[in-house]
Amino acid sequence: MTVSDLISGMLREEGGFQKAFRSILEDELNMSLNEFCQISGVSQSTMYKILEDKREPNLRTVRQVIKSLKIIMEPEESHFIAVVASNMVVENLPKTIDLDGLTVSIREYPVSTVEDAIIAAVRAERDGALGVVCAPIVAPTIEKILAIPVSRAIPYASILKAIDRLKDLI
């Protein structure tokens, strides 16, 4: 059973989310509800109520469960953070970073316009990015469009270098 089965189960029938989630948890992951809740950040009481049909999952909880299942079930090499920036910025980035014991790739999405940045961010989310790093000028728009976290890159050091170069020209 996969994350797609979870989503289709939820849409197909009443209680489909619960059945599919139980199957994934027990058969695929061999994981207790407590272990899943610790990893996902979803409260144990919320998940217990959902699994016991005392409450339907809200959209926020479903998103959190799906995101967590994707991270747990997908191979580690598919985990990545997207960096949406100009060619000059992305050319010297490291290829991976360690996040609490999970190796996460850094995938570059080079752009040259604001419109390109918005399109690249949407593409990154579709590609499965865990989050997006982008310039502050496009971040508010991208945050409204994407369901994954967006972080703003503030290039303080490079601005100081550029100002320093201008001092010689003025």
N, C-alpha and C positions, 0 to 999 in steps of 0.2 A: 504494500500500500504506500502511496506517495502523497505529497502535499496536494497535488492535483486531485487525488481521490478524496482528500479531506474537503476540499472546496466543492467538488461536485456532489459529495454526500450531503453537505450542508444545504445545497440548493435543491437537491432531488427530493428530500423527504424530511419530515419533522423528526428530529433526533438523529439525523444523518451525521451531523458534526460530531456528536458524542460517540456514535458507533465507530466512525472512521478514526477519531482521535485515540480511542481505546485500543483499536487494532494497531495503529502505528506505535503507540507507547509500549504495548505488551509484546507484539509480534516482531516489529521491525527494530525497535530501539532496545528492547529488554530493559526498560527503565521504569522506576517508580514515579508516581505522580509528584512526590516530594522532590526527587532529583530534577525532574523537568521544571518544576516551579522555581527551584534555585537557579537554574540556568537561564530560564526565560524572564524571570522577574514578575511573572503573573502570580498573584497571591494564591496560596493553597486553598483558602476558603472559596475564592471565586471559582477556581477549577473544580473543586468538589461539588459546588452547587450546580455548575454546568453539567458535569458528568452524571449527576443524580437527577437530572431533568427538573431541578427546582428553579432553574433560571436559564434563559437563552443567552448565548454569548453576544455581547455587543460588538460593534465593528472594531473598536480599538483593541479589545481582547483577541478577536480573531486575527487581526493584523500581527499582534505580538506573538501569538502562537505560531502563525505561519512563518514569520521571520525567524523565530527560534528553531523551528523544525528544519527550515532550509539550512541554517548554519550547522545544525547537528548532523543532518543527513547527507549534505553535499560534501564531496571531497575537499580537503583543506586547500588545494591549489585553486579552487574556484572562488575562494573568498578574496574580495578585493575592495579597495577604496579607490574611487575615481577622482582624479585631479583634472579639473577643467580649467585650462589656462593657456596662455600663449606658448608658442614653441620655445621661446627663450627660457621660460620658467620651468617647463617640464623636462628639458633635456638633461638636467643633472640630478634628478630625483633618484632615491634608492629604489630598487625593484621590489623589496619586501620590507615589512616592519613587524615586530613582535608585539601583539596585544594580549597581555595576560596569558601567555603560553600558546596562543593561536597565531600562526604565521599568516599574515595577510599581505597579499600583493598590492602594489600600487600600480594602477592602470592609468595611462596618460590619455587624455582627450584634448589634443591641441586645437585651439580656436583662434580666430582673429577678429571676430565681431561679437557684440552682445547677443545677437540673434543666434550665431553659431554656438555660443556658450549655453544658451537655453536648450537648443536642440541636442547638444552633446550631453547635457545633464539628463534629459529624458532618455536618451539612448543608453547612458550608463545605468540608469535604474532598470531599464528593460534587459540589459546585459547581466543584471544580478548584483550590482554594486551594493555593498553594505552601507555606504555613505558617500557623499560628494563633497569635495573641497573646491571652492570657487572664489572668485573676486567679490568683494563687498558690493560692487555696483549691480551684480546680477543675482546675488544671494536672496534678496527678498522675493523676487519673482520665482526663482527656482524653488524656494521653500513652499510657495503656494501650490506648485504643480506636483512636486514629488511627495511620496509617502515615506522616504528614507531620510535619515538625518543629513543636514547640510551644514558645513562649517565654512566660515569665511577666512580666507587667507589674507592677512594684512601685511604687505611687504614693507615693513618699516626700515629694515637695513638697506634694501635696494634703493629706497627713496633718499636716504641719507647719502648713499654713494653718488646718486645722480645729482644731488644738490652740490656735493663736494666737487664733482666734475664741472659743474656750471661756474663755480667760484673762479676757476682758472680762465674761463671764457669771458667773464664780466669785467 
